[in-house]
Amino acid sequence: MNDHLALLQAYPFERLRQLFSTVTPNPGLRPISLGIGEPRHATPALIREAYCAAIMGTGLAGYPATAGEPALREAIAQWMQRRYLLDVNPATQILPINGSREALFAFAQTVLAPTTTAKKPLVVCPNPFYQIYEGAALLGGAEPYFVASDPKRNFAQDWASVPAEVWARTQLLFVCSPGNPAGAVMPLSEWKLLFELSDRYGFVIASDECYSEIYFRDEAPLGGLEAANRLGRTDFKNLVAFTSLSKRSNVPGMRSGFCAGDAGLIKQFLHYRTYHGSAMSPVVQSASIAAWNDETHVLDNRAQYRQKFAQITPLLAEVLDVALPDAGFYLWAGVKGSDEDFARDLYATYNVTVLPGSYLAREAHGLNPGAGRIRMALVAQADECLEAAQRIVAFVQSRQGI
């Protein structure tokens, strides 16, 4: 067996299962889960119809091309023009992927290479973070380096704190904007710094942007390729962005997204994927074209999240350290005492599941930045999320003796 497998930590939801293993939740209350970021709004009819039409046609009659159909790549390119005002070559700078999760992991295996020194290459990651980044680094034979985050800036990464010797060993940098779990959006100034560092040290940037279409400000979140274009980096040197339809279009079971950017990197990633066996089903491609070509359902989806967050954030802010994020569908809240104790006791007494923040971060630079926080995914319908919030308020008040 690959001995790197022994380096992998249990996934956050397995740790949560273990935490709850000896707990019997209150049977008098229906269970409500805010633990998993799985979109639960209705899948748009136009996507379901396109999917069914493809099945009824010849969509399953042949092996799909790893590069995807030209019609899908063109639909993605047109969406990028509308969304980011970018001119991206659909033939050389876009590659369909089976959801951003598998592609982020696979991309690391494409980029990472052994070194001629005794020291392993580094993969720089945000902290808190999406655990795929760490697993991709470890199984690629590298070591993750977790960047310090600033709680005063919605847990934005302190890139300036990374020593030069770390950047010199870095082969890959993962960024997540809008971030998971805190929902911060990286400004142009941060992108400028990262591009300058990439030019100096030669590392590749993988930009995870799967929450880009759920936001609460007037201005849409800045994307990595958009930032590069604004700074005159029209070739997207050493940059590949990843996104998905799961959150944007409420189709997590479809496993569809794309990556785009540096044509040289896309070419090598496609080469890897022809061996990896990760071509997208023609049926999924047909439904994806319908999704990327329509924005009405995205506006409706965003409106639903905005309504929920506007109603629930002030309610929870009365008892928790929490504020409206820039984007995404999580609330990242501070609690008093242990985040594990909070999650376990809330589950036991009010049958509401939240994820301890320490499970989404690593001990680095003397602390775990997720300790004392919880992540709440407001993915269910508004009435269910509101009921969960009301129970959380009651739980916190009971803890405080109110």
C-alpha positions as CSV (number, residue, x, y, z in Angstrom):
1,M,0.0,0.0,0.0
2,N,1.0,3.6,-0.6
3,D,2.6,4.6,2.8
4,H,1.4,8.2,2.3
5,L,-2.1,6.9,3.1
6,A,-1.1,6.7,6.7
7,L,-0.5,10.4,6.8
8,L,-4.2,11.3,6.0
9,Q,-6.3,12.4,8.9
10,A,-9.9,11.4,9.3
11,Y,-12.3,13.6,7.2
12,P,-14.2,16.1,9.3
13,F,-17.5,14.3,9.0
14,E,-16.0,11.0,10.2
15,R,-14.6,12.9,13.2
16,L,-18.1,14.3,13.8
17,R,-19.6,10.8,13.6
18,Q,-17.2,9.7,16.2
19,L,-17.9,12.7,18.4
20,F,-21.7,11.9,18.3
21,S,-21.2,8.1,18.6
22,T,-22.2,8.0,22.3
23,V,-24.9,10.7,22.1
24,T,-28.6,10.1,21.9
25,P,-30.2,13.3,20.5
26,N,-33.4,14.7,21.9
27,P,-36.1,12.4,20.4
28,G,-38.8,15.1,20.8
29,L,-37.2,17.3,18.1
30,R,-36.8,16.5,14.5
31,P,-33.2,16.3,13.4
32,I,-31.8,19.4,11.6
33,S,-28.3,19.3,10.0
34,L,-26.3,22.4,9.4
35,G,-23.2,20.2,9.3
36,I,-22.6,19.4,5.6
37,G,-22.3,21.9,2.8
38,E,-24.6,20.0,0.5
39,P,-26.9,22.3,-1.6
40,R,-30.5,21.4,-0.9
41,H,-32.4,23.9,-3.0
42,A,-34.4,22.4,-5.8
43,T,-32.6,21.5,-9.0
44,P,-33.8,23.8,-11.9
45,A,-36.3,22.2,-14.2
46,L,-34.3,23.2,-17.3
47,I,-31.3,21.1,-16.1
48,R,-33.4,18.1,-15.2
49,E,-35.1,18.3,-18.6
50,A,-31.8,18.5,-20.5
51,Y,-30.4,15.6,-18.5
52,C,-33.5,13.4,-19.2
53,A,-33.5,14.3,-22.9
54,A,-29.8,13.3,-23.2
55,I,-30.5,9.9,-21.6
56,M,-33.4,9.3,-24.0
57,G,-31.1,10.1,-26.9
58,T,-27.8,8.6,-27.6
59,G,-26.0,10.1,-24.7
60,L,-24.8,6.8,-23.2
61,A,-23.9,5.1,-26.5
62,G,-20.2,5.9,-26.6
63,Y,-17.1,6.7,-24.6
64,P,-16.8,10.5,-23.9
65,A,-13.7,12.5,-24.7
66,T,-11.6,13.5,-21.7
67,A,-11.5,17.1,-23.1
68,G,-15.3,17.3,-23.3
69,E,-17.5,18.3,-26.2
70,P,-16.7,21.5,-28.0
71,A,-20.3,22.7,-27.3
72,L,-19.7,22.4,-23.5
73,R,-16.3,24.2,-23.6
74,E,-17.9,27.0,-25.7
75,A,-20.8,27.4,-23.3
76,I,-18.3,27.7,-20.4
77,A,-16.3,30.3,-22.4
78,Q,-19.4,32.3,-23.1
79,W,-20.3,32.2,-19.4
80,M,-16.8,33.4,-18.4
81,Q,-17.2,36.3,-20.9
82,R,-20.5,37.3,-19.3
83,R,-19.4,36.8,-15.7
84,Y,-15.8,38.0,-15.8
85,L,-15.5,39.8,-19.1
86,L,-12.8,37.3,-20.1
87,D,-11.8,36.0,-23.5
88,V,-10.8,32.4,-22.8
89,N,-9.9,30.0,-25.6
90,P,-12.4,27.1,-25.2
91,A,-10.1,24.7,-27.1
92,T,-6.9,25.3,-25.1
93,Q,-7.7,27.1,-21.8
94,I,-10.8,25.2,-20.6
95,L,-11.3,21.7,-19.4
96,P,-14.5,20.1,-18.0
97,I,-14.1,18.3,-14.7
98,N,-16.2,16.0,-12.6
99,G,-16.8,18.5,-9.8
100,S,-14.1,20.7,-8.3
101,R,-13.2,18.3,-5.6
102,E,-11.8,15.5,-7.8
103,A,-10.0,18.0,-10.0
104,L,-8.3,19.9,-7.2
105,F,-6.9,16.6,-5.9
106,A,-5.9,15.4,-9.4
107,F,-4.3,18.7,-10.3
108,A,-1.9,18.4,-7.4
109,Q,-0.8,15.0,-8.7
110,T,-0.1,16.6,-12.1
111,V,1.9,19.6,-10.7
112,L,3.9,18.0,-7.8
113,A,7.3,16.6,-8.7
114,P,10.1,15.0,-6.6
115,T,13.0,17.3,-5.6
116,T,16.7,16.6,-5.8
117,T,17.1,17.5,-2.1
118,A,16.2,15.7,1.1
119,K,13.4,18.2,1.7
120,K,10.0,17.5,0.3
121,P,8.3,20.1,-1.9
122,L,5.7,22.2,-0.1
123,V,2.0,22.9,-0.9
124,V,0.9,26.1,0.7
125,C,-2.7,26.0,2.0
126,P,-5.1,28.4,3.8
127,N,-6.0,27.6,7.4
128,P,-8.9,26.9,8.0
129,F,-9.2,25.0,4.8
130,Y,-10.9,22.4,2.6
131,Q,-9.2,19.1,3.6
132,I,-8.8,18.0,0.0
133,Y,-5.8,20.4,-0.2
134,E,-4.0,18.6,2.6
135,G,-4.7,15.1,1.2
136,A,-3.7,16.1,-2.3
137,A,-0.4,17.4,-0.9
138,L,0.4,14.4,1.2
139,L,-0.5,11.8,-1.5
140,G,1.5,13.8,-4.0
141,G,4.6,13.3,-1.8
142,A,4.7,16.9,-0.6
143,E,4.2,18.6,2.8
144,P,1.4,21.0,3.4
145,Y,2.3,24.4,4.9
146,F,-0.6,26.2,6.5
147,V,-0.7,30.0,6.3
148,A,-1.7,32.0,9.3
149,S,-5.1,33.6,9.1
150,D,-6.4,36.9,10.6
151,P,-9.6,36.6,12.6
152,K,-10.0,40.4,12.4
153,R,-10.2,40.2,8.6
154,N,-12.7,37.4,8.5
155,F,-9.9,34.8,8.6
156,A,-8.2,36.1,5.5
157,Q,-4.8,34.6,4.9
158,D,-1.7,36.5,6.1
159,W,0.4,35.8,3.0
160,A,3.1,38.2,4.1
161,S,3.8,36.0,7.1
162,V,5.1,33.2,4.9
163,P,8.9,33.1,5.0
164,A,10.9,33.3,1.8
165,E,12.4,29.8,2.4
166,V,8.9,28.4,2.4
167,W,8.0,30.0,-0.9
168,A,11.3,28.8,-2.3
169,R,10.2,25.1,-1.7
170,T,6.6,25.7,-2.8
171,Q,5.4,23.9,-5.9
172,L,1.7,24.5,-5.5
173,L,-0.5,27.1,-3.7
174,F,-4.1,26.5,-3.0
175,V,-6.3,29.5,-2.6
176,C,-10.1,29.5,-1.9
177,S,-12.0,32.6,-2.6
178,P,-14.8,33.0,-1.5
179,G,-13.3,31.0,1.3
180,N,-14.6,27.9,3.1
181,P,-15.6,28.3,5.9
182,A,-15.3,32.0,6.6
183,G,-16.6,33.4,3.3
184,A,-13.9,36.0,2.7
185,V,-13.2,37.2,-0.8
186,M,-9.6,38.0,-1.9
187,P,-9.1,41.6,-3.1
188,L,-7.0,42.5,-6.1
189,S,-4.1,43.5,-3.9
190,E,-3.8,40.0,-2.5
191,W,-3.8,38.5,-6.0
192,K,-1.1,41.0,-7.1
193,L,1.1,39.8,-4.2
194,L,0.5,36.1,-5.0
195,F,1.3,36.6,-8.7
196,E,4.5,38.4,-7.9
197,L,5.5,35.6,-5.6
198,S,4.6,33.0,-8.2
199,D,6.8,34.8,-10.8
200,R,9.7,35.0,-8.3
201,Y,9.6,31.4,-7.1
202,G,7.8,29.5,-9.9
203,F,5.0,27.8,-8.1
204,V,1.6,27.1,-9.6
205,I,-1.6,28.6,-8.1
206,A,-4.8,26.5,-8.0
207,S,-7.8,28.8,-7.2
208,D,-10.8,27.1,-5.8
209,E,-13.9,29.3,-6.6
210,C,-16.8,26.9,-6.2
211,Y,-18.8,29.5,-4.0
212,S,-18.4,32.4,-6.4
213,E,-22.1,32.7,-7.4
214,I,-23.5,32.9,-3.8
215,Y,-22.7,36.3,-2.4
216,F,-24.3,39.1,-0.3
217,R,-22.6,42.3,-1.5
218,D,-23.6,44.3,-4.6
219,E,-20.4,43.4,-6.4
220,A,-19.8,39.8,-7.5
221,P,-16.6,38.2,-6.0
222,L,-13.4,38.8,-7.9
223,G,-12.1,35.6,-9.6
224,G,-8.5,34.6,-10.0
225,L,-8.5,34.8,-13.8
226,E,-10.4,38.0,-13.6
227,A,-7.7,39.4,-11.3
228,A,-4.9,38.2,-13.6
229,N,-6.6,39.9,-16.6
230,R,-7.0,43.2,-14.7
231,L,-3.3,43.1,-13.9
232,G,-2.3,42.4,-17.6
233,R,-1.6,38.7,-17.1
234,T,-3.8,37.7,-20.1
235,D,-1.9,34.4,-20.5
236,F,-2.9,33.4,-16.9
237,K,0.7,32.3,-16.3
238,N,0.9,29.5,-13.6
239,L,-2.8,30.0,-12.7
240,V,-5.7,27.6,-13.0
241,A,-9.1,28.3,-11.5
242,F,-11.6,25.6,-10.6
243,T,-15.4,25.9,-10.2
244,S,-18.5,23.8,-10.1
245,L,-22.2,23.7,-10.8
246,S,-23.0,22.1,-7.5
247,K,-23.5,25.3,-5.5
248,R,-24.4,27.6,-8.4
249,S,-27.1,25.4,-9.9
250,N,-28.0,23.0,-7.0
251,V,-26.8,19.9,-8.7
252,P,-24.2,18.3,-6.3
253,G,-25.1,14.8,-7.5
254,M,-24.3,15.7,-11.1
255,R,-20.5,16.2,-10.4
256,S,-19.9,18.9,-13.0
257,G,-17.5,21.8,-13.2
258,F,-14.6,23.1,-15.1
259,C,-11.1,24.4,-14.7
260,A,-9.5,27.2,-16.8
261,G,-6.3,29.2,-17.1
262,D,-2.7,28.7,-18.2
263,A,-2.9,26.8,-21.5
264,G,0.3,24.9,-20.8
265,L,-1.0,23.7,-17.5
266,I,-4.3,22.8,-19.0
267,K,-2.6,20.7,-21.7
268,Q,-0.6,18.8,-19.1
269,F,-3.6,18.3,-16.9
270,L,-5.6,16.9,-19.8
271,H,-2.7,14.5,-20.6
272,Y,-2.8,13.3,-17.0
273,R,-6.6,12.9,-17.1
274,T,-6.6,10.7,-20.2
275,Y,-4.8,8.2,-18.0
276,H,-6.7,9.0,-14.9
277,G,-10.0,8.0,-16.5
278,S,-12.1,11.1,-15.6
279,A,-14.0,12.0,-18.7
280,M,-17.4,13.6,-18.0
281,S,-20.5,11.6,-19.1
282,P,-22.2,12.9,-22.2
283,V,-25.5,13.1,-20.3
284,V,-23.9,15.3,-17.7
285,Q,-22.3,17.4,-20.4
286,S,-25.7,18.1,-22.0
287,A,-27.2,19.1,-18.7
288,S,-24.2,21.3,-17.9
289,I,-24.5,23.2,-21.2
290,A,-28.1,24.0,-20.2
291,A,-26.9,25.2,-16.8
292,W,-24.1,27.4,-18.0
293,N,-26.3,29.0,-20.6
294,D,-28.9,30.1,-18.0
295,E,-28.6,32.8,-15.3
296,T,-32.2,33.1,-14.2
297,H,-32.0,30.1,-11.9
298,V,-28.7,31.4,-10.4
299,L,-30.4,34.7,-9.5
300,D,-33.2,32.9,-7.8
301,N,-30.8,30.7,-5.9
302,R,-28.8,33.7,-4.7
303,A,-32.0,35.5,-3.6
304,Q,-33.0,32.5,-1.5
305,Y,-29.6,32.5,0.3
306,R,-29.7,36.3,0.8
307,Q,-33.2,36.0,2.3
308,K,-32.1,33.2,4.7
309,F,-28.9,34.9,5.8
310,A,-30.7,38.3,6.3
311,Q,-33.1,36.6,8.6
312,I,-30.9,34.2,10.5
313,T,-27.6,36.1,10.9
314,P,-29.0,38.9,13.2
315,L,-30.8,36.2,15.2
316,L,-27.6,34.2,15.9
317,A,-25.5,37.3,16.3
318,E,-27.5,38.0,19.5
319,V,-25.8,35.0,21.2
320,L,-22.7,34.1,19.0
321,D,-19.8,35.9,17.5
322,V,-21.0,35.9,13.9
323,A,-21.4,38.2,11.0
324,L,-22.6,38.1,7.4
325,P,-19.8,36.7,5.2
326,D,-18.8,38.2,1.9
327,A,-20.0,35.1,0.1
328,G,-20.7,31.3,0.4
329,F,-23.4,29.6,2.3
330,Y,-21.7,29.1,5.7
331,L,-21.8,31.1,8.9
332,W,-18.5,30.8,10.8
333,A,-19.4,31.6,14.4
334,G,-17.4,32.0,17.6
335,V,-18.6,30.1,20.7
336,K,-17.5,30.2,24.3
337,G,-15.5,27.2,25.3
338,S,-14.8,24.1,23.3
339,D,-16.2,23.9,19.8
340,E,-16.5,20.1,20.2
341,D,-18.4,20.4,23.4
342,F,-20.7,22.9,21.9
343,A,-21.5,20.7,18.9
344,R,-22.0,17.6,20.9
345,D,-24.2,19.2,23.6
346,L,-26.3,21.1,21.0
347,Y,-26.9,17.8,19.2
348,A,-27.8,16.0,22.4
349,T,-30.3,18.6,23.7
350,Y,-31.7,20.2,20.5
351,N,-31.0,17.7,17.8
352,V,-29.1,20.2,15.6
353,T,-25.9,19.3,13.9
354,V,-23.1,21.8,13.4
355,L,-19.4,21.2,12.5
356,P,-16.7,22.0,15.1
357,G,-14.4,24.6,13.6
358,S,-11.2,22.8,14.8
359,Y,-12.1,20.0,12.4
360,L,-11.6,22.4,9.5
361,A,-8.2,23.6,10.5
362,R,-4.8,22.4,11.7
363,E,-2.5,23.3,14.5
364,A,0.0,25.7,13.0
365,H,2.1,28.6,14.3
366,G,1.0,27.7,17.8
367,L,-2.7,27.5,17.4
368,N,-5.7,26.0,15.6
369,P,-7.6,28.9,14.1
370,G,-10.8,26.9,14.0
371,A,-10.8,26.2,17.7
372,G,-13.7,27.9,19.5
373,R,-15.7,28.2,16.3
374,I,-18.5,26.3,14.5
375,R,-19.5,26.1,10.9
376,M,-23.2,26.2,10.0
377,A,-24.3,25.4,6.5
378,L,-27.5,27.2,5.7
379,V,-28.3,24.9,2.8
380,A,-31.8,23.7,3.8
381,Q,-35.1,25.6,3.1
382,A,-35.6,28.8,5.1
383,D,-38.1,27.5,7.6
384,E,-35.8,24.6,8.6
385,C,-32.7,26.9,8.9
386,L,-34.8,29.4,11.0
387,E,-35.9,26.6,13.3
388,A,-32.3,25.4,13.7
389,A,-31.2,29.0,14.5
390,Q,-34.0,29.4,17.1
391,R,-32.9,26.2,18.8
392,I,-29.3,27.3,18.8
393,V,-30.3,30.6,20.5
394,A,-32.2,28.7,23.1
395,F,-29.3,26.3,23.6
396,V,-26.8,29.2,24.1
397,Q,-29.2,31.0,26.5
398,S,-29.7,27.8,28.5
399,R,-25.9,27.5,28.8
400,Q,-25.7,31.1,30.1
401,G,-28.6,30.5,32.5
402,I,-30.9,33.0,30.8
